[in-house]
Amino acid sequence: MNEQPAALDLALHYQSLGIPIFPCRPADEDSFDPSTGEITTRPEKSPLTHDGLKGATKNDHIIRTWFGERYPNALIGVPTGEKLGAWVLDVDVKHLPDGTIVNGFETLRALEEIHGELPVTAMVSTANGGRHYFWKHVEGVRNRGGLGAALDCRGDGGYVIGPGSVMADGRSYEWVDHDGEGLPEFANAPEWLLSLVLPKPFEKSSAEWSGRLVAAGDNPAWVAAAVNDELEMLARKQAPGRGELVNRTAFKLGQFIAGGALDRGQAEADLYSAAVANGVLAKDGEKEIRAKIRRGIEAGLRLPRQVPERSADSNLPNPVGVARLVANHAAKQRAEEPLSENGAQTLDSIHKTEISDATPEKRILVASPFVYRDPSLIPRREFLYGRHYVRKYLTATFGAGGGGKSALAVSEALSMCTGRPLLGGAPQAPLRVWYINAEDDPVEIERRFAGAIKHYNIRPDQIGERLFTDSGRQQSFVVMTEDGKKTRVCVPTVDAFKEEVRRNRIDVAIVDPFVSTHEVEENDNSKIQRVATQWVLIAEQAGCAIELIHHVTKNNMEITADSGRGAGALKDKCRSVRTINQMTDAEATEAAVPQHDRMGYFRVDFGKANLAKRTGKSDWRRFQSVKLGNGKGNLAFINGDEIGVVVPWDWPSSEKIAEGLSPEQLRSLKVTLDSGSYKAAPNSREWAGLAVAYVMGADASDKANRKQAGAILKALLKEGVLEQVNEKDPVTRMSATFVRSAADVADAA
């Protein structure tokens, strides 16, 4: 195989051709989300950058930073369509989990037998044994699957891996019959191929939606107005979401059809015309749109809609239950049903209960029939930040006082409202965040944010008007109180909270702490459940994510989701619960963190994650002291306030721990171990860790020093700097395990 150029050289080559590019993964990669501790696998060929395809660039500085510094082994992502001047026919060879092989070349050969062979054009052999055919750009060609088994199209809005890119395992993308200098010629795609990838041409119906709907039933004017509004909204809908709205609107019209208030044929025709008007028919095709209309109407038929009855004494509608509407329709059906042989109605007719003209009794509970819809149309859970903050759900973080809960919330709030990955993860777009501290005064809240803003070098314009902060000392955020043995919702506060969220378009509200939002008995499960339920309703009705910060009971050696102070109902009502634990003695030893510093480190774990994948890997953080410089006089910087800001911290690798010894100390340790009889067993009188403590100048009788020496010894063994060998003990004449310098490891000096 020809030697491939380095990623940076290849990237600069594409830049010289005027092609925007971006970096992609050369192999599957486990991605760690620091904001949640979750590990997900990002597939090979996926973008390495947050913006991906949208961030493709020709900027020299960015390209050199990406491919020369951050991702030196990256693949070259090339946007297809107008930017490249070409669209790509992707022929793949897929190996399914059950062992089946789907060969796109067979699909293509079958098409060529019908339409004729493809003309010669630029081609690339792909890393998985497939092939990319490059064709001159044609407006309207976008990403599209379903051309046939393992046959896809990459046009505007898509990308391919640029030839010359090499996967981590050596597989590569290569031009076919081209030396790689410049770009080969892109041919025009044959008409038969274009007919497969371009949207089907469509002429607008002469019966476009005009609002002239005729309704039936007891209140045709009301029905016509309601349906007209739905159709008008559909006709004016712009991308994205037009196809989904077709289905939803059809469902609503189906509910009217079920009660005999609307003719199905007319409803289908008007839905079709509205789809023509908004352009979704031209995009998705007649077959797909008619199928969505049919599925939506049939689903609506199973759940009739309530229609108000026009009053005889007034022009105002009086509400009438759905029962009468259904009864009218049922009576019409019974009139058309055949009689049985003895002249009686059929069993189905007998079971259709007669309903009088009187207003039916109001039903307290209603069983809602399940309405199946295409899973691809079900709205996704809207995770806003990592896998913890999710819109319309309640989440919580449990931790001890002074353990980092509030400081963590401050750093996360700034990451969300700026859109920057301050702690490693970042939201898809900047969010609007409301941070409420019910205990601290406004100035203390300001100090906390000022310290974090200073540490992370955040400019005011990066925050914009997306951050809101309030104190419980100035406003009450109590949502429930206790009156005797009864609990009472503070309706004005709850309503005002929801109104502020809606008015300011808040995405995330962080309330710190939970105990300050209620005045009920903390150890009463039923009462705490009511408080938590109220916060769940606020999140749902206001359409935001709500995070509650909660204290834990005292004397918790290890904080879990069950450690929350008071009753456990809060945990049960939350969709996600995180826990905060300070670094233990053992963890400090393993990480080679000095014992006197360990209280400044803590880990964040998922104690409960109903909506997100559980993970056992912790998310580590530490405190960074930041001086505000708000003192007075010549020593203002020294005498001012210091704020503990939460910053990301990675658990050190054995290589990092091994770096605790200087090159001189390491050389001395090797000589000491090779010339002595130091053993691997920690309980030995000649334990090798004593030699480590000796070269460090540390007192091995001190427990903390002994632990640190043991951690460094373990790291040196793991890195292969030292090794364990079996030799005869010169004293006991028995075989024993000694620690020596590894013969194949070069001296660090």
Salt bridges, closest charged atoms under 4 A:
GLU29 OE2 - ARG25 NE 3.55
GLU38 OE1 - ARG387 NE 3.83
GLU44 OE1 - ARG171 NH2 2.90
ASP60 OD2 - ARG64 NE 2.87
ASP90 OD1 - HIS132 NE2 3.38
ASP169 OD2 - ARG171 NE 2.80
ASP179 OD1 - HIS178 ND1 3.89
ASP218 OD2 - ARG324 NH2 3.86
GLU230 OE1 - LYS252 NZ 3.49
GLU232 OE2 - ARG236 NE 2.76
GLU244 OE2 - ARG248 NH1 3.22
GLU268 OE2 - ARG264 NE 2.99
ASP284 OD1 - LYS283 NZ 3.13
ASP284 OD2 - LYS292 NZ 3.73
GLU286 OE2 - ARG290 NE 3.01
GLU288 OE2 - LYS292 NZ 3.97
GLU298 OE2 - ARG264 NH2 3.85
GLU309 OE2 - ARG324 NH1 2.56
GLU337 OE2 - LYS352 NZ 3.00
GLU354 OE2 - ARG334 NH2 2.98
ASP357 OD1 - ARG324 NH2 3.94
GLU382 OE1 - ARG391 NE 2.96
GLU412 OE2 - ARG578 NH1 2.73
GLU439 OE2 - HIS551 NE2 3.97
ASP440 OD2 - ARG448 NE 3.23
ASP441 OD2 - ARG473 NH1 3.64
GLU444 OE1 - ARG447 NH1 2.72
ASP461 OD1 - ARG459 NE 2.94
GLU482 OE2 - LYS527 NZ 2.09
ASP495 OD1 - LYS498 NZ 3.89
GLU500 OE1 - ARG503 NH2 2.98
ASP507 OD1 - ARG391 NH2 2.84
GLU522 OE2 - ARG565 NE 3.34
ASP524 OD2 - LYS527 NZ 3.99
GLU547 OE1 - HIS388 NE2 2.85
GLU547 OE2 - ARG578 NH2 3.47
GLU558 OE1 - ARG603 NH2 2.73
ASP562 OD1 - LYS571 NZ 2.63
ASP572 OD1 - LYS571 NZ 3.71
ASP585 OD1 - ARG598 NE 2.69
GLU587 OE2 - ARG603 NE 2.95
ASP597 OD1 - HIS596 NE2 3.50
ASP605 OD2 - ARG603 NH1 2.65
ASP619 OD1 - ARG621 NH1 2.74
ASP641 OD2 - ARG447 NE 3.24
GLU642 OE2 - LYS627 NZ 2.71
GLU659 OE1 - LYS656 NZ 3.84
GLU664 OE2 - ARG667 NH2 3.99
GLU727 OE1 - ARG740 NH2 2.72
ASP729 OD2 - LYS679 NZ 2.53
ASP747 OD1 - ARG667 NH1 3.99
